[in-house]
Structure formats: structure tokens, C-alpha cells
Amino acid sequence: MLTCDICGEQLLLEDDLKTHLLLSHEENDMRCPLCSLSGVSYDQLRFHVSSAHPEERDPADQSTSKHTGGTHTESCRSRETASFTSTPQRPKTRPESSSHRKAKQKRLSSTTKDDQLQCPLCPLLCSTGAVLQEHVELHLMEQRSPGGKFECPLCSVLCSDSVSLQEHVELHLDQGAAAGSAGSPDSDLKLARRLQDEEEQRRRQQEDWQEKEEFKKLQRQFGVDGSGGYSRQVERTMERAVARGLMAPAEFHSKKAELMESLASGVDDGRTRTQGVIKALYEHYQTDCRDCVHVWLSADTDHFCSSAGDKGWGCGYRNLQMMLSSLHRIDTYTPIMQDRTIPSIPRVQRMIEEAWREGLDAQGASHFDQRLQGTRAWIGATEIYSLLTSLRIKARIVDFHRHTGPADTHPRLFEWVKQYFSQTGSNRLPPRLVQTSLPPLYLQHQGHSRSIVGLEQKKNGSLCLLILDPGSSVSETRKLLRRESVGSALRHVRKSISSLKHRQYQVVALQGVLSAEEKQISILKSRTLCAERIP
């Protein structure tokens, strides 16, 4: 009696078995009766059954195959038949403990996630965890060494019996399952957190890099990047002129010698100085500008513009030179200014450093690292205040820190300037044109500073400031000195309320001379230097 390996049907003759196989089991419809393997040839299916399910073979057939040295198996292959019984016979093993059985069932249940499970010891794919477990146990039975020990197929460890070997291999399987559980929710959360931390770290590094670049940019902008100061900038300008053929080498060396001589003396060379500006404005308002009800002018003040050595950063120094030029002509300040000349920009830098060493504005000094000489550092209202205080000149800083009018204007600033120039102490109406004995006002805003030398009041009540800008060239300023061009040049000096729309303005005003005691008090107060805020 012959039995079909595929469906277990019993047939009498070998020809009947061949006919049954051809009619009932086509080549592409082979399916394992013990697991879900399908879609293989008959030889592949026989090899699968003999390797994956050897325990299903008839014990008598096994013994026959053993005694005949495998001739029966080869004869079955030639006839494309098999001699397996339908009654499975499992090999006997030692009973498992309840804890070990529960662990095995838990692991097997976790391995049923995929449709097919691959044996960790061979390429065979099994349909369920139970089939895989039985298949692995067969491997373990075959790993017994000649000395009675069982060798682990994964790490060459020898175990005393099959149960110990099975437990040892299960540890390998558990570690593999743990490694394969990377797709669990906990591992996904850890991965997401790690990626988030890496992204946060990259963001912080990018922000640090941008902050450093912005700091370097500000250093270059404010001239504290170590690229040289006034003299070095003049030399570079002349070197570029020589390279372009605009200056002869002999002229270069001659002007460089003049520069060194001027810097050594500490006195401004006067190349950017324009005198007589206030006088020319006074004469113009006497004969023209009939739409003005009142005009106030400061004391006589010279205009200083930027040169090749301080272009782009020297506005604060040039405004200070304008202010000092007026103090020489005011009786109140002549006692402390009679022996002083208009200092050059490098000399002004040394004077500010000397004021810091006296204790003035320690916070501002630390901002510049106690050093201005040899740099292109911008200065502002606090540095002007410190230098004037060191000269025993009483000064105040008034901060117009926000807009006080519609369309981002500062009408309070204009009213304050009017009060400053009209402080006559008389109740009578002032004349239409007044030249006061007051020094100009230092006007600072973001990125630039200028000098206020007067004020216009129109018939409609509107106010206009008269401002001298260090950014104006000598040729533009000298147009104010000629009657035929003063009217057109005045348009660049006159500033209405709608033309001053920066967010914040600071004004430095002079109020007389300090005594030695008052100077010490001002030095102590400058440790926490605060401006008067309006409003």
C-alpha cells in the first residue's frame, strides 16, 4: 500500500500514485500538509517535508532507510513517491518546567507577527512559531558532540544535555528578538527624542555661528575689529589712489609725512574745516526768508566734515570738534578753552581714554575695552559727555526715547530745542532773528550724529531745526557762504518735523563750567550714567 506525501491518500499500485500526483497535485499547486508552505515543485516539497518535518516519518521506514544506507530514499526520488505515514511520531524529550514553557509560548506568540519565520540556523522558512520551535529542536538534537556534549550552533558552547542546549539557544533567540524590536513604540519614541536632540543641537550651533558672524559684522561696522584707526585708513586710501594712478608715489610719501606730523602734534589739520557758517546764515535771514516769524542761531560754529581717515565712522568726533570750535568764542568757556586748540581725531580718542581713567562712565569704558586709539570705533552721547566733564564742562544728556507725535514724529524734541535757544529770561517777544551765545547741540540717533545750530519758527507755527551734518562735504558747506547759493544750500540744513523719524534721539547740551568739586560729583554720578528721559 502506497501513501501520497501531499494529501495522505493510500493507493495500491505505483502507476496509480503517479496518475494521482499528475491529476490531483499540479506542479504549481504543491502544498505542505503540515504547514502553509506552497507554490513549490514536488522535489522541493519532499525535501521540505523530510527536513522540516522528519518526525512525521514512519519508524519502520526510518529503520529501513537506516539499514539500507539510504537506498530506499533514493528509490523513492526516482519513482517520485514517498513512504510517510499520516501518524506523526515526535521524539521524546525531557519534560519542561512551567516557567520555561510560559516563556517559550510568549516568545512564540511574539514571533507570529510575520507570515513566515526563518530558522536562525538554516534558510528554511516556517509558517508558525510552533513549527519553527520544533524545527530548531531538531537542529539541537543533531548538535550533540561525540563526547556526549551538545554544542551550540551559534557560539560553540558545550552543554551537558539537550535541555540545557535548548535553553542556551533560546537566550540567543531572545537577544535577537530584543534587537529586532526596534520598531516598538518605546524605541520609536527614543529615536524621535534622539533626532529632536540632534536637531536642537544643530540649531544651537547655527545660532551660535550666526551670533558670532553678527558680532564680527558689528565689530567691523563700529571699527573695533583691529583693522586699524584713522592713520591706517588714510594710508590705505592713498595706497589705492597710487594703485589706480591717481596719485604719484612722491605725492604719497609727502602726504604721509604731513599726516605723521599732524598726528604727532595732536591738532586737527583744518582740511575739512569751514568757518563763517553761522555768520553767513545770519546775513541770509536778515535779508530773506520772510516766511519765518522767529529764527534762533547758536554761537559762531565752524563746520567739520569727514575726511579720508574717518569716512564712515567719524561723525561723533567731527560734531565734538564743531562744539569745541564754538566754545572758543563764548566768554563763559574761554577760561578753560583759551590754551586749547581743536584736537585731531586720534587726540580726541586719547582724551576720552583719559576721561575713562578718571572714573567717568566705567560701563561705557568696558564696552570699548578701555581702548579707542588705533580703532575706528564709533562714539556717542555718553563718550561726548565723559570728555566734556573731564574738561570741567557741565553737560546733560536728554533722551527722547520714543515718538511723541503722529506718523512717528518727535514734536517734543522740537519744542525742547526751542526752549533751549529762547532762554532769554524776558517776557517780551523776541526779535525775528536772534544769534545767541549758546553752543550748538549734539544730536545722536541710530547710526549717525549731527549738530543743531539753530531753529526756525514759521508763520503757521511749525518748527524747523537748522542742522550741520559731518557727512556734507567742504564744497557743499561752502555754498552757504555765497549769497547766490545760500538759498538752495539751506534746504540741506533745514529739517522739519516730518524729516526726523528715527525711533530714538539723544541730545547733549552744555550748561556752563564745573568747579573741581562739581567735577568729582559728576564723576561719581557717572558710575550709573542715566539720561533725562522725555517724555
C-alpha positions as CSV (number, residue, x, y, z in Angstrom):
1,M,0.0,0.0,0.0
2,L,1.4,3.4,-1.1
3,T,0.6,6.7,0.6
4,C,0.6,10.1,-1.1
5,D,3.0,12.5,0.6
6,I,0.8,15.5,-0.2
7,C,-2.7,14.5,0.8
8,G,-2.1,11.1,2.6
9,E,-4.4,9.1,0.2
10,Q,-3.5,5.4,0.0
11,L,-3.1,3.7,-3.3
12,L,-2.3,0.1,-4.3
13,L,0.0,0.5,-7.3
14,E,2.8,2.8,-8.2
15,D,1.2,3.8,-11.5
16,D,-1.9,4.8,-9.6
17,L,0.2,7.0,-7.4
18,K,1.8,8.7,-10.4
19,T,-1.6,9.3,-12.0
20,H,-2.9,10.7,-8.7
21,L,0.1,13.1,-8.5
22,L,-0.4,14.4,-12.0
23,L,-4.1,14.8,-11.8
24,S,-4.6,15.9,-8.2
25,H,-1.4,17.9,-7.5
26,E,-0.2,20.1,-10.3
27,E,3.4,21.4,-10.3
28,N,2.4,24.9,-9.1
29,D,-0.1,23.7,-6.6
30,M,2.1,21.7,-4.3
31,R,1.3,22.5,-0.6
32,C,2.8,21.1,2.6
33,P,0.2,19.1,4.6
34,L,2.0,20.0,7.9
35,C,2.5,23.8,7.4
36,S,1.4,26.6,5.0
37,L,4.3,26.2,2.5
38,S,3.0,26.2,-1.1
39,G,3.9,27.1,-4.7
40,V,6.9,24.7,-4.9
41,S,7.8,21.7,-7.0
42,Y,7.4,18.1,-5.9
43,D,11.1,17.5,-5.2
44,Q,11.3,20.8,-3.3
45,L,8.2,19.8,-1.3
46,R,9.7,16.4,-0.5
47,F,12.9,17.9,0.7
48,H,10.9,20.4,2.8
49,V,8.9,17.6,4.5
50,S,12.0,15.5,5.1
51,S,14.0,18.3,6.6
52,A,11.3,20.4,8.3
53,H,9.0,17.5,9.5
54,P,11.3,14.4,9.9
55,E,9.3,13.4,12.9
56,E,6.3,12.6,10.7
57,R,8.1,9.7,9.0
58,D,7.2,6.0,9.8
59,P,9.6,4.5,12.4
60,A,9.7,1.3,10.3
61,D,10.6,3.3,7.2
62,Q,13.3,5.2,9.2
63,S,14.8,1.9,10.3
64,T,14.7,0.5,6.8
65,S,16.4,3.6,5.5
66,K,19.0,3.4,8.2
67,H,19.8,-0.3,7.5
68,T,19.9,0.1,3.7
69,G,22.1,3.2,3.8
70,G,19.6,5.5,2.1
71,T,18.7,3.3,-0.9
72,H,15.0,3.5,-0.1
73,T,15.0,7.3,-0.2
74,E,16.8,7.4,-3.5
75,S,14.4,4.9,-5.0
76,C,11.5,7.0,-3.8
77,R,13.1,10.0,-5.5
78,S,13.4,8.1,-8.8
79,R,9.8,7.0,-8.7
80,E,8.6,10.4,-7.4
81,T,6.9,8.6,-4.5
82,A,7.3,8.7,-0.7
83,S,6.6,6.4,2.2
84,F,5.4,8.7,5.0
85,T,2.6,7.7,7.3
86,S,-0.1,10.1,8.4
87,T,0.5,9.5,12.1
88,P,3.2,11.8,13.4
89,Q,5.8,10.5,15.8
90,R,7.6,13.1,17.9
91,P,11.0,12.3,19.6
92,K,10.9,12.1,23.3
93,T,12.4,14.9,25.3
94,R,12.7,15.8,28.9
95,P,9.5,17.5,30.4
96,E,9.8,21.3,30.5
97,S,9.2,23.4,33.6
98,S,6.0,25.6,33.7
99,S,8.1,28.8,33.8
100,H,10.2,27.7,30.8
101,R,7.0,26.6,28.9
102,K,5.4,30.1,29.5
103,A,8.5,31.9,28.3
104,K,8.6,29.8,25.2
105,Q,4.9,30.4,24.5
106,K,5.4,34.1,25.0
107,R,8.3,34.2,22.6
108,L,6.5,32.0,20.0
109,S,3.4,34.3,20.2
110,S,5.6,37.3,19.5
111,T,7.2,35.7,16.5
112,T,3.9,35.1,14.7
113,K,3.8,38.8,13.5
114,D,5.2,37.9,10.1
115,D,3.6,35.4,7.7
116,Q,6.8,33.3,7.6
117,L,9.6,32.8,10.1
118,Q,13.1,32.0,9.1
119,C,15.1,29.4,11.1
120,P,18.1,31.1,12.8
121,L,20.2,28.0,12.0
122,C,19.3,27.5,8.3
123,P,17.5,29.3,5.5
124,L,14.2,27.3,6.0
125,L,11.0,29.4,6.3
126,C,8.3,28.1,8.7
127,S,4.7,29.1,8.8
128,T,4.1,29.3,12.5
129,G,6.2,29.7,15.7
130,A,5.3,26.2,16.8
131,V,6.7,24.7,13.6
132,L,9.9,26.9,13.9
133,Q,10.3,25.7,17.5
134,E,10.1,22.1,16.6
135,H,12.4,22.6,13.7
136,V,15.1,24.3,15.9
137,E,14.8,21.4,18.4
138,L,15.8,19.0,15.6
139,H,18.9,21.1,15.0
140,L,19.7,20.9,18.6
141,M,19.4,17.1,18.6
142,E,21.8,16.9,15.8
143,Q,24.4,19.2,17.5
144,R,25.5,16.5,20.0
145,S,29.2,16.1,20.1
146,P,30.9,12.7,20.1
147,G,31.9,13.1,23.8
148,G,28.3,13.3,24.9
149,K,28.1,17.1,25.0
150,F,25.8,19.3,23.0
151,E,27.5,22.1,21.0
152,C,25.6,25.4,20.5
153,P,25.3,26.1,16.7
154,L,25.7,29.9,17.3
155,C,28.6,30.3,19.7
156,S,30.4,26.8,20.1
157,V,29.4,26.5,23.8
158,L,29.1,22.8,25.0
159,C,26.1,21.9,27.1
160,S,25.6,18.7,29.2
161,D,22.2,17.8,27.7
162,S,19.7,18.8,25.1
163,V,17.5,20.8,27.5
164,S,20.4,23.0,28.6
165,L,21.4,23.5,25.0
166,Q,17.8,24.4,24.1
167,E,17.7,27.0,26.9
168,H,21.0,28.4,25.8
169,V,19.9,28.8,22.2
170,E,16.7,30.4,23.4
171,L,18.8,33.1,25.1
172,H,20.3,33.8,21.7
173,L,16.8,33.9,20.2
174,D,15.6,36.3,23.0
175,Q,18.6,38.7,22.3
176,G,17.7,38.6,18.6
177,A,14.1,39.3,19.3
178,A,15.1,42.2,21.5
179,A,17.3,43.5,18.7
180,G,14.5,43.1,16.3
181,S,12.0,45.0,18.4
182,A,13.4,48.4,17.2
183,G,10.1,49.2,15.7
184,S,8.3,49.1,19.0
185,P,6.5,52.3,20.3
186,D,9.2,52.8,23.0
187,S,12.1,52.5,20.6
188,D,10.3,54.8,18.2
189,L,9.9,57.4,21.0
190,K,13.6,57.1,21.9
191,L,14.5,57.5,18.2
192,A,12.3,60.6,17.9
193,R,13.8,62.1,21.0
194,R,17.3,61.5,19.8
195,L,16.5,63.1,16.4
196,Q,14.9,66.0,18.2
197,D,18.0,66.5,20.4
198,E,20.3,66.3,17.4
199,E,18.2,68.9,15.6
200,E,18.2,71.1,18.6
201,Q,22.0,70.8,18.8
202,R,22.3,71.7,15.1
203,R,20.0,74.7,15.7
204,R,22.0,75.9,18.6
205,Q,25.3,75.6,16.6
206,Q,23.7,77.5,13.8
207,E,22.6,80.3,16.1
208,D,26.0,80.4,17.8
209,W,27.6,80.7,14.3
210,Q,25.2,83.5,13.3
211,E,25.7,85.3,16.5
212,K,29.5,85.2,16.0
213,E,29.1,86.5,12.5
214,E,26.8,89.3,13.6
215,F,29.3,90.2,16.3
216,K,32.1,90.3,13.8
217,K,30.0,92.4,11.5
218,L,29.2,94.8,14.3
219,Q,32.9,94.9,15.2
220,R,33.8,95.8,11.6
221,Q,30.9,98.4,11.5
222,F,31.9,100.1,14.7
223,G,35.6,99.8,14.0
224,V,36.7,97.6,16.9
225,D,37.9,94.7,14.8
226,G,41.5,95.5,15.0
227,S,41.7,96.7,11.3
228,G,43.4,100.0,12.2
229,G,42.3,103.5,13.0
230,Y,42.5,107.0,11.5
231,S,46.1,106.9,10.2
232,R,45.8,103.4,8.8
233,Q,42.6,104.3,6.9
234,V,44.3,107.4,5.4
235,E,47.3,105.3,4.3
236,R,45.0,102.7,2.7
237,T,43.1,105.4,0.8
238,M,46.3,106.9,-0.6
239,E,47.7,103.4,-1.5
240,R,44.6,102.7,-3.5
241,A,45.0,106.1,-5.2
242,V,48.5,105.2,-6.1
243,A,47.5,101.8,-7.5
244,R,44.9,103.4,-9.7
245,G,47.3,106.0,-11.0
246,L,45.5,108.9,-9.3
247,M,48.5,109.8,-7.1
248,A,52.2,109.8,-7.8
249,P,54.5,107.9,-5.4
250,A,56.3,111.1,-4.5
251,E,53.0,112.8,-3.5
252,F,52.1,109.7,-1.5
253,H,55.2,110.0,0.7
254,S,54.8,113.7,1.0
255,K,51.2,113.5,2.3
256,K,52.1,110.6,4.6
257,A,54.9,112.7,6.2
258,E,52.3,115.6,6.7
259,L,49.9,113.1,8.3
260,M,52.5,111.8,10.7
261,E,53.4,115.4,11.7
262,S,49.7,116.3,12.2
263,L,49.1,113.2,14.4
264,A,52.2,113.9,16.4
265,S,51.0,117.4,17.2
266,G,47.5,116.3,18.2
267,V,46.0,119.3,16.4
268,D,43.4,119.0,13.5
269,D,45.0,120.0,10.2
270,G,41.9,122.0,9.2
271,R,41.5,120.4,5.8
272,T,37.8,119.7,6.5
273,R,37.0,122.9,8.4
274,T,34.7,125.6,7.1
275,Q,34.5,128.8,9.0
276,G,31.9,131.6,9.0
277,V,28.8,129.4,8.5
278,I,26.7,130.9,11.3
279,K,27.6,134.4,10.2
280,A,26.5,133.6,6.6
281,L,23.2,132.2,7.9
282,Y,22.6,135.4,10.0
283,E,23.1,137.6,7.0
284,H,20.8,135.5,4.9
285,Y,17.9,135.7,7.4
286,Q,18.4,139.4,7.7
287,T,17.5,139.9,4.1
288,D,15.4,136.9,3.1
289,C,13.3,134.1,4.4
290,R,10.2,136.3,5.1
291,D,8.0,133.3,5.9
292,C,9.8,132.8,9.3
293,V,8.4,134.5,12.3
294,H,11.4,133.8,14.5
295,V,14.9,132.4,13.9
296,W,17.4,131.5,16.6
297,L,21.1,130.8,15.9
298,S,23.8,129.3,18.1
299,A,27.1,131.0,18.8
300,D,29.5,131.1,15.9
301,T,30.4,127.5,15.0
302,D,32.8,126.0,12.4
303,H,31.7,123.0,10.3
304,F,33.9,119.9,10.2
305,C,33.3,117.2,7.7
306,S,34.6,113.6,7.4
307,S,37.9,113.0,5.7
308,A,39.6,110.0,4.1
309,G,40.8,108.9,7.6
310,D,37.4,108.8,9.3
311,K,34.9,108.3,6.5
312,G,32.0,106.1,7.6
313,W,32.7,106.3,11.4
314,G,34.0,109.8,12.4
315,C,30.7,111.7,12.7
316,G,30.8,111.8,16.6
317,Y,34.3,113.2,16.6
318,R,33.5,115.8,14.0
319,N,30.5,117.0,15.9
320,L,32.6,117.3,19.0
321,Q,35.1,119.5,17.0
322,M,32.1,121.7,16.0
323,M,31.1,122.1,19.6
324,L,34.6,122.9,20.8
325,S,35.0,125.5,18.0
326,S,32.1,127.4,19.4
327,L,33.3,127.2,23.0
328,H,36.4,129.2,22.0
329,R,34.1,132.1,21.1
330,I,31.9,132.0,24.2
331,D,33.1,134.1,27.2
332,T,31.7,131.5,29.7
333,Y,34.0,128.8,28.4
334,T,37.2,130.8,27.4
335,P,38.9,130.3,30.8
336,I,39.2,126.6,30.2
337,M,39.5,126.7,26.4
338,Q,42.0,129.6,25.9
339,D,45.0,127.3,25.8
340,R,43.3,124.6,23.8
341,T,43.2,124.0,20.1
342,I,40.8,121.9,18.0
343,P,42.2,118.3,18.6
344,S,42.6,115.8,15.8
345,I,40.5,112.6,15.9
346,P,43.3,110.4,17.4
347,R,43.8,113.1,20.0
348,V,40.1,113.1,20.8
349,Q,40.4,109.3,21.3
350,R,43.2,109.8,23.8
351,M,41.2,112.4,25.6
352,I,38.2,110.1,26.0
353,E,40.5,107.3,27.3
354,E,42.0,109.8,29.9
355,A,38.4,110.6,31.0
356,W,37.7,106.9,31.5
357,R,40.8,106.6,33.6
358,E,39.5,109.4,35.8
359,G,36.5,107.2,36.6
360,L,33.9,108.6,34.1
361,D,31.4,106.2,32.6
362,A,33.0,102.9,33.7
363,Q,30.3,100.9,31.9
364,G,31.0,102.6,28.6
365,A,34.7,102.2,29.0
366,S,34.3,98.4,29.5
367,H,32.2,98.3,26.3
368,F,35.2,99.5,24.3
369,D,37.7,97.5,26.5
370,Q,39.2,100.8,27.7
371,R,40.6,101.5,24.3
372,L,39.8,103.8,21.4
373,Q,43.2,104.7,20.0
374,G,44.1,102.8,16.8
375,T,40.5,101.8,16.2
376,R,37.6,103.1,14.1
377,A,35.2,102.8,17.0
378,W,32.0,104.9,16.8
379,I,31.4,107.2,19.8
380,G,28.0,108.5,21.0
381,A,26.4,110.8,23.5
382,T,27.9,109.2,26.6
383,E,31.5,109.5,25.3
384,I,30.9,113.2,24.4
385,Y,29.6,113.7,28.0
386,S,32.6,112.0,29.5
387,L,35.1,114.1,27.6
388,L,33.3,117.4,28.3
389,T,33.1,116.5,32.0
390,S,36.8,115.8,32.1
391,L,37.3,119.3,30.7
392,R,35.2,120.7,33.5
393,I,32.3,121.5,31.2
394,K,28.8,120.8,32.6
395,A,26.8,118.7,30.2
396,R,23.5,116.9,30.3
397,I,22.0,114.1,28.2
398,V,18.4,114.3,27.2
399,D,16.8,111.1,25.8
400,F,13.8,111.3,23.6
401,H,13.3,107.6,23.7
402,R,10.0,107.3,21.8
403,H,7.8,109.0,19.3
404,T,5.6,111.8,20.7
405,G,3.6,112.7,17.6
406,P,1.7,111.2,14.7
407,A,3.4,109.4,11.9
408,D,6.4,108.5,14.1
409,T,7.5,112.1,14.7
410,H,9.1,113.9,17.7
411,P,7.4,117.2,18.3
412,R,8.6,117.2,21.9
413,L,12.2,117.3,20.6
414,F,11.5,120.4,18.6
415,E,9.7,122.1,21.5
416,W,12.7,121.3,23.8
417,V,15.2,122.8,21.2
418,K,13.1,125.9,21.0
419,Q,13.2,126.3,24.8
420,Y,16.9,125.8,24.7
421,F,17.6,128.6,22.2
422,S,14.9,131.0,23.5
423,Q,16.1,131.1,27.2
424,T,16.3,134.9,27.3
425,G,14.7,135.4,30.7
426,S,12.5,138.2,29.3
427,N,8.7,138.2,28.9
428,R,8.9,140.4,25.8
429,L,8.6,138.8,22.4
430,P,12.0,138.0,20.9
431,P,13.0,139.7,17.7
432,R,12.6,137.9,14.5
433,L,16.3,137.0,14.3
434,V,18.4,136.1,17.3
435,Q,22.0,134.9,17.4
436,T,22.6,133.5,20.9
437,S,25.7,132.9,22.8
438,L,24.8,129.3,23.3
439,P,26.9,126.4,21.9
440,P,25.3,124.0,19.4
441,L,23.5,120.9,20.5
442,Y,24.9,117.4,19.8
443,L,22.1,115.3,18.2
444,Q,22.6,111.5,18.2
445,H,20.4,108.8,16.6
446,Q,20.9,105.3,15.4
447,G,23.9,105.1,13.1
448,H,24.7,108.9,12.9
449,S,25.1,112.1,14.7
450,R,24.7,115.8,13.8
451,S,24.9,119.3,15.3
452,I,21.9,121.6,15.8
453,V,23.0,125.2,15.3
454,G,19.6,126.9,15.1
455,L,15.8,126.8,14.8
456,E,13.2,128.4,12.6
457,Q,9.6,129.1,13.5
458,K,7.2,129.5,10.5
459,K,4.2,131.8,10.3
460,N,1.9,128.7,10.6
461,G,3.7,127.7,13.9
462,S,5.7,124.8,12.5
463,L,9.3,124.4,13.6
464,C,12.4,123.5,11.6
465,L,15.8,122.6,13.0
466,L,19.0,124.0,11.4
467,I,21.5,121.2,11.4
468,L,25.1,120.9,10.2
469,D,25.9,117.4,9.1
470,P,29.5,116.0,9.2
471,G,28.5,113.9,6.1
472,S,28.3,117.1,4.0
473,S,31.5,117.8,2.0
474,V,33.5,121.0,2.2
475,S,32.2,122.1,-1.2
476,E,28.6,121.6,-0.2
477,T,29.1,123.5,3.0
478,R,30.8,126.4,1.4
479,K,27.7,127.0,-0.7
480,L,26.3,128.6,2.4
481,L,29.0,131.3,2.3
482,R,27.9,132.6,-1.1
483,R,24.8,134.7,-1.4
484,E,23.8,133.3,-4.8
485,S,23.8,129.7,-3.5
486,V,22.8,130.0,0.2
487,G,19.1,129.7,-0.5
488,S,19.5,126.3,-2.3
489,A,22.1,125.1,0.2
490,L,19.9,125.9,3.1
491,R,17.5,123.2,2.0
492,H,20.0,120.6,3.2
493,V,20.4,122.4,6.6
494,R,16.7,122.9,7.3
495,K,15.0,119.8,8.9
496,S,11.2,119.7,9.5
497,I,9.4,117.5,12.0
498,S,8.4,115.1,9.2
499,S,12.1,114.5,8.3
500,L,13.2,113.2,11.7
501,K,11.5,109.9,12.3
502,H,14.1,107.7,14.0
503,R,12.8,105.8,16.9
504,Q,15.1,107.5,19.5
505,Y,17.1,110.7,19.7
506,Q,19.6,111.8,22.3
507,V,20.7,115.4,22.8
508,V,23.9,116.6,24.6
509,A,23.5,120.2,25.9
510,L,26.2,122.3,27.6
511,Q,25.3,124.3,30.7
512,G,28.4,126.1,31.9
513,V,31.7,125.3,33.7
514,L,32.1,122.9,36.6
515,S,34.2,123.6,39.7
516,A,36.6,121.0,40.9
517,E,34.1,119.7,43.5
518,E,31.3,119.6,41.0
519,K,33.5,117.6,38.6
520,Q,34.2,115.0,41.3
521,I,30.5,114.7,42.0
522,S,29.8,114.3,38.2
523,I,32.4,111.5,38.1
524,L,30.7,109.7,40.9
525,K,27.3,110.0,39.3
526,S,28.6,108.7,36.0
527,R,29.2,105.3,37.5
528,T,25.5,104.8,36.8
529,L,25.1,107.3,34.0
530,C,21.5,108.0,33.2
531,A,19.9,110.3,30.7
532,E,17.0,112.6,31.3
533,R,14.0,110.9,29.6
534,I,11.4,112.9,27.7
535,P,8.6,112.2,27.9
